[in-house]
Amino acid sequence: MARKQEPNSVATVVGLLLVNNSVTIQDKSLTSVSVMTCNLKKREEHKDKKFKIKQVDNTVTVTRVL
């Protein structure tokens, strides 16, 4: 049985991004956000979305580019 997804989880927030919008995530590593985004793209409704992910200090920024 699949886990229930939290409304403020990284995957939910990133999945709702519109083109040219971004979200900043505190206290998560670049690797962990990258894995969550990669897993999100495996779903049919998100497979064509493209994201840029960067980290500055302790803040990870995810921007949807397409």
C-alpha positions as a printed Julia matrix, in Angstrom:
66×3 Matrix{Float64}:
  0.0    0.0     0.0
  1.36   3.43   -0.93
  2.09   6.02    1.7
 -0.18   9.02    1.98
  1.62  12.09    0.64
  1.92  15.12    2.89
  0.59  18.41    1.43
  3.84  20.26    2.2
  6.32  17.55    1.17
  9.1   18.32   -1.3
  7.5   16.16   -4.0
  4.1   17.84   -3.63
  5.51  21.38   -3.67
  7.82  20.69   -6.64
  5.06  18.86   -8.53
  2.8   21.92   -8.29
  5.41  24.36   -9.65
  4.47  26.29  -12.78
  6.99  27.08  -15.53
  9.52  29.78  -14.52
  8.58  29.51  -10.83
 10.81  28.28   -8.06
 10.69  27.09   -4.49
 13.36  27.23   -1.8
 13.8   24.32    0.56
 15.59  24.64    3.89
 17.41  21.88    5.8
 17.46  19.3     3.01
 20.55  18.23    1.11
 20.94  18.74   -2.63
 21.15  14.97   -3.05
 17.92  14.29   -1.2
 15.97  16.93   -3.16
 17.42  15.6    -6.43
 16.31  12.05   -5.61
 12.81  13.22   -4.65
 12.54  15.19   -7.9
 13.79  12.24   -9.95
 11.22   9.96   -8.3
  8.52  12.54   -8.99
  9.39  12.53  -12.7
  8.73   8.79  -12.86
  5.01   9.49  -12.52
  3.08   9.87  -15.77
  1.7   13.35  -14.98
  5.18  14.78  -14.25
  7.38  12.97  -16.79
  7.71  15.92  -19.22
  8.58  18.51  -16.58
 12.15  19.79  -16.34
 13.74  21.29  -13.25
 16.93  23.1   -12.29
 18.21  22.37   -8.8
 20.91  24.38   -7.06
 22.21  24.77   -3.55
 23.58  27.89   -1.84
 24.72  27.35    1.73
 21.87  25.46    3.47
 19.16  26.36    0.97
 18.19  24.29   -2.08
 16.3   26.07   -4.87
 14.22  24.12   -7.39
 13.1   25.98  -10.52
 10.78  24.55  -13.15
 12.11  25.4   -16.6
  9.71  23.46  -18.85
